[in-house]
Structures are given as structure tokens and as C-alpha cells.
Amino acid sequence: MYREQILISANFPEQVVDNLPADVSTGIYYGWASVGSGDVHKMVVSIGWNPYYKNTKKSMETHIIHTFKEDFYGEILNVAIVGYLRPEKNFDSLESLISAIQGDIEEAKKRLDLPEHLKLKEDNFFQVPKSKIMNGH
């Protein structure tokens, strides 16, 4: 299981992406995330080049499967990646990209309900005070 804590943004900072384990494949992953010391929620994360948008730098972007009532800009995002959904790929249209993302979210929800993944929601990783860990250290 890969774990990371960072300041929240739409895309993770380059230093986080650069420090990912060398053997992490590009693609779509699923796992758990919390904002600050808040509740733990299901999430999906994309690691790669986002070919539809023709990115020139590798990126890491998370989507927490939860509707927040307020903005959380500047908070710490705690992420535990627990599984792999599919490889990264290009899409012919924005609609097909959105459809794939929705399918990824539904598949992640199902997999995270499995007992072996559900127990990770309670992992001590999410109990560590945010001042103690930064960028996995």
C-alpha cells in the first residue's frame, strides 16, 4: 500500500509525483483519502500523462468520492492507494473520458467495499497528526 500526505490541490505537486516509487505504473488506482483530520472517504487517483489533455509532465490527480460542504484549499490530503483499476489511455472525446471516469468511480466503490479493503479505512495512517507526516515521511 502506498501512502502520501500533501497540501491539497487539483493536481499533486511535481515533487510528490517525482518521489513516487519507480515501479508505480501509470493508470487509475483506488483507495482511501481524508482531508485534514476529517473522515476517511473512498477515492480514485490518476497517475500519468493524461493524454487527452496532452500533458507534457507526469501528474497525479485525486478524486475523493464525497461531496464536501465547504472549500478545503490549503488542507492536508492523506491518501492511501490500495489497488489498481486500469492502465492510462487516450480518449476520442471529452464525453468518453467522463464516461470512463464514472466507470472507474463505480468500480472503485465496489472494490473498496470488499473486507480486505474496507479494513484499511481504519488504518492508523489516518490517525497520525498532520504535523507529523509530510510527503510520506
N, C-alpha and C positions, 0 to 999 in steps of 0.2 A: 504494500500500500504506500503510495506517495503522498506526502503531506506538505502543506505550504501555508504560510500566513503572510499576508501583504496588506498594504493600503489599497482599498477598493478603487477600481476604475473599470471602465468598459473592457479594456484590454489590460492584461497584466504587464507590468514594466518589463522592458527588454532584459534587465538583469535577472529577473525571475526565469524568463524563457531560456536565457543563456546558461543558467545554472541547473536546468532540468537534467536528470540522468541521461547520459549519452545514448542509452539503448531505448529511450522512450520514442515510439513510433508516432508519426503524425496521424491524426484521426480524431474521432469523437469518443470521449470517455464519460463515465458517470461516477457519481459518488455523493458525498455529503459536504455541506457548507454551512457556516454560520457567520453572521456579521457581528463584529464586536463580541460581546459576551451573550448575544441573543440565542434564540432557539436554533437547533440544527435542522436543515432542510435538505431535501433531495436536490441534486444539481446535475447538469451536463456541462462538459468543458470541451472546447475545440482547441487542439494543438496543431499548428501547421501554418500553411501559406495562404489559406483562404483563396483558392484560385479564382473563384467567381469575382472577387474584388481585386485580383491581380496584385496582391501584396508582394512587396519585394523583401520583406523581413518576416521571419517566422514569428508567429504570435500565439498567445494563449488567452482565450476568452471564455468566461464562465457565464452560465445562465442558471440562477437559483430558481427552482420551481416553487415559487411562493410570491404572493403579492404583498409588497411592503406598503405600509400606510404613509411612510414619510421617506424623504431622501436620506441616504446614509453615506453621502460623499465624505471621504476622509476617515471612515471607519476601517478597522482591520477585518479582512476577509480570511477566514480559516477554511481551507479546502483539503478534503481527503479523497483522493481519486482511488476508487476500488475496482473498477472494471473498464473494459474496452468494448465499444459498440461496433465501430466500423472504421475503415480507412477514410482518409480525406479524399474528396473528389470534386470535380468541377460540375457545374450545372448549366443547362441551356437557358434558364430563365430564373428571375427572382422568385416566381411562384413555385418552381420545382425545388429551389433552395429552401423556401419557407416550409413546404410540404415535408421535406427530408428532416428539417429541424423539429417539426411537430412529431414526426415518427420517432425520432431519437428521444424526445422527451417522454413519449408514451412507453417506449421500450425501457428507458431508464427507470421510470416509475415502477414497472413490473419487476424488473430485476432487483431493485432496492427493497422490495417487499419480501424477498427471499430471506429466510432466517440467517444465513451466513453473512448477508449484507446489512440486514436490519440491526444486528447486534453492534455493528460498527458505528451506528448513530450515537451510541452511548460511550464511545471510546474516550479515554482520559485526555486525548489530544484536544478535545473541545472544552475541557475543563481548565486547561492551563491559562493563567492570567495573560492577557495580551501583551503585557510589558515584558514577559519572559521569553517569547519566541518571535523572531523576525526572519523571514526568508528561510524557514526550516531549521534554524539554529537556536 
